[in-house]
Amino acid sequence: MRITKVAGAMLVSLLLTQASKAQDAVTYQTPPKAIADLALAAPTPSVSIDDKGQYMLLMERSPHPTIEELAQPELRIAGLRINPRNYGPSRASFVSNFKIKDLKTNKETQVKGLPANLKASTPTWSPQQTKFAFTNTTTNGIDLYVVNVQAATATKFNKSYLNMVLDDLSWEDENTIWYPATTKPASAAPPQPLAPKGPIVQQNLGKAAPSRTYQDLIRNPYDEALFEFYGTAQLVRNNNSVETKVGAPAIYRSISISPDKNYVLVRRINKPFSYLVPASSFASTYSILDKTGKELKVLAKNPSGETAPTGFDNIQNIPQRFAWRADQPSTIYWMQPLDSGMYANKMEYHDAVYTLTAPFTGTPKELLKTKYRFNGITWGNATTALVSEGLRRQQVMRVNKLNPSTGQMEPMLERSINDAYNNPGTPVTTKNQYGRQVLQVIDGNKLLMTSTGASPKGDLPFLAVFSMDDKKNNIIWRTEEGTYEPVVKVLDADKKIFVTSKETQEDAPNYYIRNLQNNTAVAITNFADPQPALRQVKKEKIKYKRQDGIDLTATLYTPAGYDAARDGRLPVLMWAYPREFKNADDAGQVRGSQNTFTRINYGSPVFWVTQGYAVMDATEFPIVGEGDVQPNDNFIDQLSWNAEAAINKIVDMGIGDRNRVAVGGHSYGAFMTANLLAHTNLFKAGLARSGAYNRTLTPFGFQNEERTYWQAPQIYNAMSPFSHADKIKTPILLIHGEADNNSGTFPIQSERLYNAIKGHGGTVRYVVLPFESHGYSAKENLLHMLWEQHQWLEKYVKK
């Protein structure tokens, strides 16, 4: 019998109480006021600007939910988290208010007609951007609202509740929206049987079916019944609040309207449902419908993702990536592997892309073939498109220029995916006659590019013109040194008018409209500093080398008014997340900018700069494996080199106290932390949140390790801090969300490591945050987590 969420939490609470009788009972605690105030600071509104630069949508976000809100009923099935009362996701952040700003007059208008206690989704603009739509989640259902931008008025658009379990809404035109709707009230959900009809049986008849370690999977026939009930939806075409049912109810995974608005591409999930993979990888059928729901063409009936082979560049031998060409009225394209999905099969071309045009009765045409794995197409016009291909194992990517009319393709650039310095940027797009985003081609054969502008001086975002003839990038505008100002949106490619978000260490991010022809920059927002207590903190990007010569960086924060000569050395908190590289030069590149405005959320280590610590955030921990050597072949050694180099740097600066350094991280960073404490004596304490510590529990690969446990058992064992728990004598604080949904990071990972360390006499504390997932959200849990971390650092590091 399934344990309900509330009952499960009560059981966890009971077990924890029984296991901790030797210590004081723990109720929710709060950290020092300086930390709590920063954690609870109201966020700056998020914005969305229309393509003409006429209106800006201001979206205020709801504050952290309470633990009571997080404790509402929840179904965890098929890799999903469902609210069983309203056919929606059980965990979401909502918009709590909308305002519209006229950028010509600077007038802000409160949107009228919003429902009380608004819990809105991120809105989607209509094709002509005269309106935007959002869903509003209530206790019993999800409604659809449309806002007329000029009138700043919201109107309820639906009569049937929406089903947002698997798919979302899609605009057809200014008055028409498609969406999946519920077919039955939530109260009609199948009841849980008192006793099962039989045992739960899975079998495999000799066919390899490796899979990653997913959470929240279907486990029994009752889960299957629940998934079918909540996943089944009626496709609806709503024109000015008049709802028309399209086709029969089905489990729709996705719907996509053709550019000419005459056809609909749908993906429907088929039975049997898998017990090994989430709903996104269930067996499914791709079909083309007309607007009445009549099926015109079945494109593919694909099996479950259980049949996907292991290995980063291996894929299922099936047609996939079905989508509409953005540059034509009604042409479908997709890719099919030519190597049976196994990249090791020697051949010149590994993937092919095919097209099929309405009325979809002809033979598919081959458009192109790629030598690497096909990654996608950015469509432009009849003669220009960009084709991306690459290999994950070799960390390489290639961009080609395609002439869609002839199929002729030529390479434009090839680079390591981690080579940020030579990244020319992302092409600017514009809407074509079908309202689809396509390449903005200027001056015949040039592209406008935006980039974060990685450089040895840090990120200096830029706007550039890329020539497809000579393959060169001409930067026409770049952020001034001392600031950080990425391009957010290009309003007029010809006149070079664009929107940026400008910030410095002292100035909060605000939006500007820049005009290169007039050399003007006009501020269009004036957001205040949400966390003024951080403004006196010193921030700098520090550079140093590890023992094999690889350049490293970290962002160093020191307390307000701190003077090393006067105040002496500080305790240090180092926070990191390892990354794998196939090239030492890529690993040594500078990432980020020291000129960004410091804003922190609940997971940041920067809180402790207010408590007298030096904080090293974004501390680079590259793991490099060049040629035939894989990065993880000497993972532990490289962790040690990274940590030792960082400590040496801050000690050499006269800031850090070598004997008072803590290390911490979240997820893979927590895995790193436990390994550092098991294999080095560099630290006084560790903070490990929501990590995976026994790699044999993720046997078909993890992070960027593609080898299975059976192919490289020595790697899995050497990298597992659980295997070395007897060596972890440095105090470690383990924190985990009780309902972690991330692949591989089951809460049992922390539970078992805690038991192993405790069994060997180590100093360890294990904190389970009720109802939390891989990321945390409830106010009470966040404050308590910060309190736990603070107490641990004060006890084992600072003093």
LUMTIVO-138642 format. One line per 2 residues: number of its first residue (from 0); their letters; for each residue y, z, x of C-alpha. Coordinates in steps of 0.02 Angstrom, whole numbers. Layout:
! residues N
NUM = a = Y,Z,X | ...
//
This chain:
! residues 799
0 = mr = 0,0,0 | 172,-46,65
2 = it = 286,99,111 | 459,74,35
4 = kv = 610,76,147 | 674,245,86
6 = ag = 501,323,94 | 477,251,267
8 = am = 639,327,326 | 589,496,252
10 = lv = 424,483,347 | 514,442,509
12 = sl = 630,589,481 | 482,705,447
14 = ll = 390,648,603 | 544,669,710
16 = tq = 572,842,639 | 392,892,674
18 = as = 401,821,850 | 559,914,893
20 = ka = 526,1091,835 | 558,1151,1011
22 = qd = 738,1090,1003 | 883,1113,884
24 = av = 884,1012,724 | 998,861,743
26 = ty = 1125,810,613 | 1252,671,630
28 = qt = 1375,708,769 | 1538,626,821
30 = pp = 1599,585,997 | 1768,641,1069
32 = ka = 1916,589,962 | 1976,457,1086
34 = ia = 1808,369,1073 | 1794,388,884
36 = dl = 1969,320,854 | 1931,165,957
38 = al = 1764,138,870 | 1838,150,696
40 = aa = 1995,47,727 | 2023,-84,591
42 = pt = 1981,-260,652 | 2111,-396,664
44 = ps = 2095,-522,521 | 1996,-679,559
46 = vs = 2078,-845,521 | 2037,-1024,472
48 = id = 2164,-1165,482 | 2156,-1326,383
50 = dk = 2148,-1492,475 | 2330,-1534,440
52 = gq = 2394,-1369,506 | 2478,-1332,340
54 = ym = 2385,-1178,282 | 2303,-1031,370
56 = ll = 2173,-927,282 | 2179,-742,331
58 = me = 2018,-646,304 | 2013,-457,310
60 = rs = 1843,-383,349 | 1764,-231,269
62 = ph = 1746,-75,378 | 1580,-11,440
64 = pt = 1460,27,296 | 1404,205,267
66 = ie = 1225,260,296 | 1205,269,106
68 = el = 1252,86,91 | 1131,39,228
70 = aq = 993,136,140 | 993,21,-12
72 = pe = 826,-64,-58 | 770,-200,61
74 = lr = 623,-319,75 | 567,-370,248
76 = ia = 458,-524,229 | 438,-695,311
78 = gl = 562,-649,448 | 695,-615,315
80 = ri = 786,-461,254 | 815,-477,67
82 = np = 907,-371,-58 | 781,-367,-201
84 = rn = 918,-334,-330 | 1025,-489,-304
86 = yg = 930,-629,-213 | 1038,-613,-59
88 = ps = 1025,-551,120 | 1017,-362,132
90 = ra = 1121,-353,290 | 1287,-443,301
92 = sf = 1467,-412,346 | 1587,-459,207
94 = vs = 1764,-519,187 | 1860,-388,87
96 = nf = 2020,-487,54 | 2096,-661,68
98 = ki = 2276,-709,101 | 2348,-884,126
100 = kd = 2489,-919,246 | 2599,-1073,231
102 = lk = 2626,-1121,413 | 2784,-1220,374
104 = tn = 2872,-1075,288 | 2776,-928,367
106 = ke = 2754,-858,192 | 2596,-757,161
108 = tq = 2524,-755,-15 | 2393,-637,-81
110 = vk = 2253,-735,-166 | 2251,-692,-351
112 = gl = 2097,-678,-461 | 1983,-600,-332
114 = pa = 1845,-491,-404 | 1858,-303,-385
116 = nl = 1765,-227,-237 | 1760,-397,-153
118 = ka = 1608,-432,-43 | 1638,-612,4
120 = st = 1547,-729,120 | 1639,-828,252
122 = pt = 1724,-966,150 | 1692,-1153,163
124 = ws = 1830,-1281,141 | 1815,-1425,18
126 = pq = 1809,-1601,92 | 1996,-1630,68
128 = qt = 2034,-1447,102 | 2133,-1421,-57
130 = kf = 2010,-1281,-100 | 1888,-1163,-22
132 = af = 1733,-1080,-93 | 1650,-913,-61
134 = tn = 1509,-812,-134 | 1537,-635,-196
136 = tt = 1392,-513,-186 | 1374,-387,-326
138 = tn = 1240,-260,-365 | 1144,-376,-482
140 = gi = 1183,-550,-419 | 1286,-671,-314
142 = dl = 1430,-767,-393 | 1527,-919,-334
144 = yv = 1717,-923,-328 | 1833,-1068,-288
146 = vn = 2012,-1043,-229 | 2148,-1172,-258
148 = vq = 2244,-1160,-94 | 2414,-1214,-157
150 = aa = 2407,-1098,-307 | 2320,-959,-208
152 = ta = 2211,-923,-359 | 2025,-886,-364
154 = tk = 1915,-941,-510 | 1734,-895,-545
156 = fn = 1637,-1059,-537 | 1458,-1019,-584
158 = ks = 1362,-966,-737 | 1192,-941,-655
160 = yl = 1176,-818,-511 | 1153,-901,-341
162 = nm = 996,-881,-236 | 1054,-856,-56
164 = vl = 886,-802,16 | 855,-964,112
166 = dd = 1000,-1085,90 | 1187,-1097,58
168 = ls = 1310,-1198,-44 | 1368,-1377,-4
170 = we = 1525,-1468,-62 | 1505,-1644,-132
172 = de = 1688,-1676,-174 | 1843,-1576,-224
174 = nt = 1766,-1528,-391 | 1579,-1524,-358
176 = iw = 1469,-1399,-267 | 1280,-1395,-245
178 = yp = 1184,-1231,-226 | 1015,-1150,-258
180 = at = 1015,-1040,-413 | 900,-902,-470
182 = tk = 763,-945,-594 | 718,-770,-653
184 = pa = 804,-601,-658 | 765,-490,-509
186 = sa = 684,-366,-629 | 544,-493,-656
188 = ap = 483,-476,-476 | 294,-453,-465
190 = pq = 248,-268,-465 | 156,-196,-318
192 = pl = -28,-173,-362 | -94,3,-352
194 = ap = -243,-58,-251 | -274,-223,-162
196 = kg = -400,-349,-228 | -482,-359,-59
198 = pi = -457,-346,128 | -323,-441,223
200 = vq = -409,-581,319 | -339,-704,445
202 = qn = -443,-829,541 | -427,-967,667
204 = lg = -560,-1101,686 | -543,-1152,866
206 = ka = -365,-1220,862 | -235,-1146,980
208 = ap = -95,-1061,885 | 13,-960,1006
210 = sr = 170,-880,938 | 312,-770,994
212 = ty = 317,-590,936 | 414,-601,773
214 = qd = 465,-459,659 | 455,-438,470
216 = li = 316,-564,443 | 210,-587,287
218 = rn = 65,-465,300 | -32,-473,138
220 = py = -50,-566,-28 | 82,-456,-110
222 = de = 209,-508,23 | 162,-688,-14
224 = al = 198,-662,-199 | 365,-579,-161
226 = fe = 418,-720,-44 | 374,-852,-173
228 = fy = 468,-758,-308 | 628,-729,-211
230 = gt = 622,-896,-118 | 601,-1006,-271
232 = aq = 765,-1079,-331 | 834,-1208,-450
234 = lv = 945,-1338,-367 | 1110,-1348,-461
236 = rn = 1252,-1475,-456 | 1409,-1389,-521
238 = nn = 1555,-1499,-572 | 1708,-1399,-626
240 = sv = 1597,-1254,-681 | 1477,-1367,-778
242 = et = 1305,-1334,-706 | 1172,-1471,-704
244 = kv = 995,-1434,-648 | 930,-1554,-516
246 = ga = 742,-1575,-506 | 613,-1439,-527
248 = pa = 622,-1265,-452 | 554,-1255,-274
250 = iy = 571,-1154,-115 | 718,-1248,-39
252 = rs = 742,-1217,147 | 892,-1334,159
254 = is = 989,-1464,62 | 1107,-1595,134
256 = is = 1211,-1724,39 | 1228,-1899,110
258 = pd = 1400,-1953,173 | 1421,-2073,26
260 = kn = 1372,-1932,-95 | 1230,-2033,-174
262 = yv = 1077,-1948,-102 | 1013,-1776,-54
264 = lv = 902,-1732,93 | 797,-1579,51
266 = rr = 672,-1476,145 | 550,-1381,35
268 = in = 430,-1247,97 | 246,-1272,58
270 = kp = 97,-1157,40 | 1,-1080,123
272 = fs = 129,-961,196 | 104,-910,377
274 = yl = 68,-734,436 | 118,-778,615
276 = vp = 289,-862,604 | 446,-835,498
278 = as = 500,-940,350 | 603,-1056,461
280 = sf = 438,-1118,535 | 333,-1127,375
282 = as = 248,-1289,326 | 374,-1398,236
284 = ty = 410,-1567,159 | 564,-1671,196
286 = si = 616,-1784,52 | 761,-1889,-8
288 = ld = 816,-1866,-189 | 943,-1954,-295
290 = kt = 1075,-1849,-383 | 963,-1826,-536
292 = gk = 826,-1748,-430 | 711,-1899,-429
294 = el = 612,-1907,-268 | 644,-2074,-183
296 = kv = 558,-2049,-16 | 445,-1921,67
298 = la = 495,-1924,249 | 370,-1801,319
300 = kn = 248,-1663,274 | 251,-1550,425
302 = ps = 128,-1411,463 | 172,-1232,504
304 = ge = 253,-1191,670 | 94,-1099,715
306 = ta = 38,-1262,795 | 185,-1266,916
308 = pt = 125,-1264,1097 | 188,-1140,1226
310 = gf = 307,-1195,1363 | 494,-1219,1347
312 = dn = 492,-1409,1347 | 339,-1428,1237
314 = iq = 362,-1458,1051 | 259,-1494,897
316 = ni = 195,-1672,887 | 283,-1704,721
318 = pq = 439,-1794,660 | 583,-1669,662
320 = rf = 774,-1644,664 | 801,-1745,504
322 = aw = 986,-1770,466 | 1112,-1894,398
324 = ra = 1206,-2008,515 | 1387,-1955,499
326 = dq = 1453,-2129,536 | 1359,-2221,398
328 = ps = 1353,-2199,209 | 1168,-2158,188
330 = ti = 1059,-2171,343 | 934,-2039,394
332 = yw = 887,-2010,576 | 755,-1902,659
334 = mq = 660,-1883,821 | 476,-1896,864
336 = pl = 396,-1849,1031 | 314,-1993,1123
338 = ds = 213,-1877,1237 | 116,-1788,1098
340 = gm = 239,-1645,1120 | 177,-1600,1295
342 = ya = 311,-1635,1425 | 185,-1627,1567
344 = nk = 112,-1791,1506 | 179,-1918,1630
346 = me = 284,-2053,1547 | 454,-2133,1567
348 = yh = 517,-2084,1395 | 470,-1925,1305
350 = da = 562,-1935,1138 | 618,-2071,1019
352 = vy = 747,-2069,880 | 720,-2170,722
354 = tl = 830,-2217,575 | 800,-2266,394
356 = ta = 937,-2333,280 | 951,-2328,90
358 = pf = 861,-2373,-19 | 732,-2301,105
360 = tg = 598,-2430,66 | 600,-2520,232
362 = tp = 518,-2483,399 | 601,-2352,510
364 = ke = 694,-2427,659 | 689,-2358,833
366 = ll = 867,-2320,888 | 844,-2244,1061
368 = kt = 725,-2158,1182 | 761,-2012,1300
370 = ky = 686,-1968,1468 | 714,-1782,1440
372 = rf = 694,-1688,1276 | 811,-1751,1141
374 = ng = 941,-1619,1095 | 1055,-1705,970
376 = it = 1186,-1838,931 | 1372,-1825,902
378 = wg = 1415,-1979,800 | 1576,-2075,822
380 = na = 1598,-2252,759 | 1501,-2416,759
382 = tt = 1504,-2429,948 | 1515,-2250,1010
384 = al = 1406,-2095,996 | 1352,-1961,1119
386 = vs = 1168,-1920,1144 | 1118,-1755,1224
388 = eg = 952,-1725,1309 | 888,-1593,1429
390 = lr = 751,-1482,1498 | 755,-1294,1474
392 = rq = 633,-1257,1614 | 737,-1350,1743
394 = qv = 900,-1294,1660 | 967,-1472,1662
396 = mr = 1061,-1573,1531 | 1118,-1753,1517
398 = vn = 1245,-1835,1402 | 1232,-2021,1366
400 = kl = 1350,-2144,1283 | 1261,-2238,1144
402 = np = 1314,-2397,1057 | 1234,-2367,885
404 = st = 1250,-2552,839 | 1148,-2615,986
406 = gq = 1049,-2463,1041 | 1118,-2483,1217
408 = me = 1131,-2315,1305 | 1204,-2268,1474
410 = pm = 1210,-2098,1560 | 1383,-2018,1563
412 = le = 1351,-1855,1652 | 1210,-1742,1707
414 = rs = 1225,-1562,1764 | 1142,-1392,1765
416 = in = 1168,-1304,1600 | 1231,-1154,1701
418 = da = 1356,-1256,1804 | 1512,-1203,1710
420 = yn = 1633,-1266,1843 | 1582,-1448,1814
422 = np = 1574,-1437,1625 | 1700,-1567,1560
424 = gt = 1709,-1479,1392 | 1670,-1513,1210
426 = pv = 1730,-1673,1126 | 1860,-1654,990
428 = tt = 1804,-1721,821 | 1895,-1787,670
430 = kn = 1848,-1830,491 | 1799,-2008,452
432 = qy = 1807,-2101,285 | 1657,-2001,224
434 = gr = 1735,-1834,264 | 1612,-1804,408
436 = qv = 1658,-1742,580 | 1643,-1881,709
438 = lq = 1705,-1909,886 | 1893,-1927,904
440 = vi = 1902,-2086,1009 | 2075,-2120,1079
442 = dg = 2147,-2266,1176 | 1990,-2368,1145
444 = nk = 1867,-2280,1259 | 1926,-2103,1289
446 = ll = 1882,-1933,1217 | 1988,-1779,1197
448 = mt = 1897,-1627,1269 | 1921,-1440,1252
450 = st = 1845,-1318,1375 | 1841,-1134,1425
452 = ga = 1890,-1199,1596 | 1776,-1097,1708
454 = sp = 1842,-1091,1886 | 1835,-981,2043
456 = kg = 1992,-897,1973 | 1904,-858,1809
458 = dl = 1914,-949,1643 | 2071,-1055,1624
460 = pf = 2045,-1153,1461 | 2107,-1331,1456
462 = la = 2132,-1488,1352 | 2081,-1650,1439
464 = vf = 2060,-1836,1412 | 1889,-1898,1468
466 = sm = 1870,-2082,1512 | 1702,-2153,1462
468 = dd = 1733,-2296,1583 | 1753,-2202,1748
470 = kk = 1675,-2038,1686 | 1826,-1937,1743
472 = nn = 1917,-1794,1657 | 2106,-1791,1659
474 = ii = 2171,-1617,1615 | 2332,-1636,1513
476 = wr = 2360,-1451,1475 | 2291,-1291,1548
478 = te = 2312,-1106,1520 | 2440,-1026,1635
480 = eg = 2368,-906,1762 | 2388,-728,1702
482 = ty = 2347,-776,1522 | 2196,-829,1423
484 = ep = 2231,-963,1292 | 2087,-1068,1227
486 = vv = 2115,-1218,1113 | 2058,-1171,938
488 = kv = 2093,-1331,841 | 2169,-1501,875
490 = ld = 2284,-1552,732 | 2344,-1722,797
492 = ad = 2252,-1804,940 | 2380,-1942,964
494 = kk = 2532,-1828,968 | 2435,-1693,1062
496 = if = 2472,-1556,935 | 2346,-1414,937
498 = vt = 2319,-1231,896 | 2282,-1101,1029
500 = sk = 2243,-916,1032 | 2346,-835,1169
502 = et = 2319,-665,1247 | 2350,-565,1404
504 = qe = 2293,-394,1461 | 2445,-320,1373
506 = da = 2467,-440,1226 | 2349,-449,1077
508 = pn = 2279,-621,1035 | 2393,-722,922
510 = yy = 2392,-902,866 | 2514,-1035,922
512 = ir = 2544,-1217,878 | 2577,-1315,1037
514 = nl = 2657,-1487,1043 | 2641,-1571,1213
516 = qn = 2763,-1709,1170 | 2901,-1582,1133
518 = nt = 2832,-1452,1255 | 2845,-1318,1120
520 = av = 2736,-1170,1072 | 2769,-1088,904
522 = ai = 2685,-923,858 | 2604,-926,686
524 = tn = 2533,-749,685 | 2595,-580,743
526 = fa = 2441,-469,744 | 2468,-293,808
528 = dp = 2367,-204,941 | 2216,-127,850
530 = qp = 2172,-10,996 | 2334,41,1084
532 = al = 2247,181,1179 | 2169,49,1292
534 = rq = 2332,-31,1345 | 2362,84,1493
536 = vk = 2187,56,1561 | 2179,-51,1717
538 = ke = 2065,-203,1710 | 2017,-321,1851
540 = ki = 1883,-446,1897 | 1802,-392,2060
542 = ky = 1699,-505,2174 | 1565,-462,2300
544 = kr = 1401,-528,2373 | 1223,-468,2362
546 = qd = 1108,-463,2514 | 1048,-644,2499
548 = gi = 1227,-709,2496 | 1243,-746,2309
550 = dl = 1419,-712,2244 | 1432,-585,2104
552 = ta = 1570,-521,1990 | 1602,-378,1871
554 = tl = 1745,-326,1759 | 1808,-158,1820
556 = yt = 1902,-36,1709 | 1986,120,1778
558 = pa = 2074,259,1680 | 2258,253,1635
560 = gy = 2365,310,1782 | 2217,324,1899
562 = da = 2257,322,2085 | 2107,323,2202
564 = ar = 2200,405,2347 | 2269,542,2236
566 = dg = 2129,568,2110 | 1974,540,2215
568 = rl = 1814,454,2169 | 1755,433,1990
570 = pv = 1587,437,1904 | 1533,259,1863
572 = lm = 1452,178,1711 | 1380,6,1749
574 = wa = 1332,-109,1604 | 1235,-271,1626
576 = yp = 1120,-404,1553 | 1010,-508,1670
578 = re = 1018,-698,1665 | 898,-824,1741
580 = fk = 956,-968,1852 | 870,-1112,1941
582 = na = 1013,-1133,2063 | 1096,-1004,2175
584 = dd = 1264,-1092,2167 | 1264,-1082,1976
586 = ag = 1219,-898,1985 | 1370,-865,2096
588 = qv = 1500,-942,1981 | 1638,-833,1908
590 = rg = 1622,-806,1722 | 1750,-739,1600
592 = sq = 1931,-694,1632 | 2018,-536,1686
594 = nt = 2168,-589,1581 | 2089,-561,1412
596 = ft = 2152,-426,1295 | 2034,-279,1300
598 = ri = 1954,-251,1131 | 1794,-153,1113
600 = ny = 1663,-131,979 | 1531,2,955
602 = gs = 1416,-69,1089 | 1543,-73,1230
604 = pv = 1533,40,1383 | 1723,34,1401
606 = fw = 1744,187,1288 | 1706,298,1438
608 = vt = 1857,241,1536 | 1951,358,1417
610 = qg = 1839,500,1477 | 1872,484,1662
612 = ya = 1740,357,1712 | 1756,194,1807
614 = vm = 1668,64,1700 | 1589,-94,1770
616 = da = 1562,-209,1620 | 1485,-383,1621
618 = te = 1410,-339,1790 | 1324,-498,1848
620 = fp = 1135,-479,1866 | 1072,-655,1905
622 = iv = 886,-685,1929 | 865,-843,2031
624 = ge = 712,-951,2061 | 740,-1118,2146
626 = gd = 621,-1265,2157 | 442,-1217,2112
628 = vq = 484,-1032,2117 | 517,-957,1946
630 = pn = 659,-830,1926 | 543,-690,1873
632 = dn = 430,-709,2025 | 534,-576,2113
634 = fi = 625,-501,1964 | 619,-320,2024
636 = dq = 686,-358,2197 | 831,-457,2128
638 = ls = 874,-319,2003 | 886,-199,2150
640 = wn = 993,-318,2253 | 1114,-341,2108
642 = ae = 1129,-155,2074 | 1147,-105,2256
644 = aa = 1282,-237,2286 | 1382,-178,2135
646 = in = 1373,4,2187 | 1422,-38,2367
648 = ki = 1573,-134,2304 | 1646,3,2196
650 = vd = 1611,133,2330 | 1693,25,2463
652 = mg = 1845,10,2350 | 1864,199,2361
654 = ig = 1842,214,2171 | 1660,252,2134
656 = dr = 1557,403,2183 | 1390,339,2246
658 = nr = 1306,498,2188 | 1369,485,2009
660 = va = 1322,314,1942 | 1240,275,1775
662 = vg = 1169,109,1718 | 1149,45,1540
664 = gh = 1114,-103,1432 | 1060,-165,1261
666 = sy = 902,-265,1224 | 858,-359,1385
668 = ga = 989,-250,1468 | 890,-97,1413
670 = fm = 734,-175,1488 | 833,-198,1649
672 = ta = 891,-17,1644 | 716,54,1630
674 = nl = 657,-56,1773 | 800,-1,1885
676 = la = 757,182,1854 | 573,149,1888
678 = ht = 599,55,2051 | 759,122,2131
680 = nl = 846,287,2164 | 1020,215,2143
682 = fk = 1067,299,1979 | 1087,472,1906
684 = ag = 1052,419,1725 | 1013,271,1614
686 = la = 1062,218,1437 | 935,99,1359
688 = rs = 964,33,1183 | 839,-69,1080
690 = ga = 737,-133,1225 | 561,-200,1252
692 = yn = 471,-110,1392 | 290,-169,1384
694 = rt = 283,-357,1410 | 99,-365,1364
696 = lt = 159,-338,1185 | 254,-504,1199
698 = pf = 110,-603,1277 | 165,-780,1234
700 = gf = 328,-773,1330 | 490,-677,1323
702 = qn = 673,-708,1359 | 669,-856,1481
704 = ee = 490,-828,1540 | 383,-971,1474
706 = rt = 218,-922,1554 | 97,-824,1446
708 = yw = 21,-658,1494 | -145,-743,1533
710 = qa = -60,-868,1648 | 38,-737,1745
712 = pq = -31,-562,1712 | 39,-496,1875
714 = iy = 216,-546,1821 | 198,-462,1651
716 = na = 132,-301,1727 | 256,-295,1871
718 = ms = 403,-323,1752 | 348,-193,1624
720 = pf = 432,-25,1652 | 297,48,1539
722 = sh = 173,10,1679 | 280,112,1797
724 = ad = 329,253,1680 | 258,381,1801
726 = ki = 397,332,1923 | 540,356,1799
728 = kt = 609,525,1849 | 793,484,1827
730 = pi = 853,544,1655 | 846,403,1528
732 = ll = 915,400,1351 | 818,283,1235
734 = ih = 902,228,1073 | 823,112,946
736 = ge = 860,52,770 | 723,107,651
738 = ad = 721,-67,571 | 741,-178,725
740 = nn = 718,-361,673 | 731,-444,844
742 = sg = 584,-539,914 | 485,-426,1031
744 = tf = 592,-269,1022 | 486,-172,899
746 = pi = 536,12,889 | 363,54,954
748 = qs = 422,-12,1123 | 541,136,1141
750 = er = 419,256,1061 | 280,216,1183
752 = ly = 394,220,1335 | 459,389,1279
754 = na = 283,456,1264 | 234,385,1433
756 = ik = 384,460,1523 | 362,626,1434
758 = gh = 177,627,1479 | 222,613,1662
760 = gg = 354,750,1658 | 508,637,1659
762 = tv = 677,679,1581 | 695,572,1425
764 = ry = 772,579,1251 | 725,459,1111
766 = vv = 846,431,965 | 797,331,811
768 = lp = 945,268,707 | 892,262,523
770 = fe = 897,92,435 | 975,4,585
772 = sh = 922,-167,646 | 936,-238,823
774 = gy = 1123,-220,809 | 1194,-63,727
776 = sa = 1318,-51,585 | 1325,113,486
778 = ke = 1476,220,531 | 1375,380,545
780 = nl = 1247,298,660 | 1379,217,770
782 = lh = 1474,378,798 | 1314,474,829
784 = ml = 1254,343,954 | 1418,359,1048
786 = we = 1400,549,1045 | 1223,538,1115
788 = qh = 1279,424,1256 | 1428,535,1294
790 = qw = 1325,693,1302 | 1198,609,1416
792 = le = 1330,545,1537 | 1424,710,1541
794 = ky = 1266,809,1575 | 1177,700,1702
796 = vk = 1316,598,1784 | 1490,670,1773
798 = k = 1443,849,1811
//
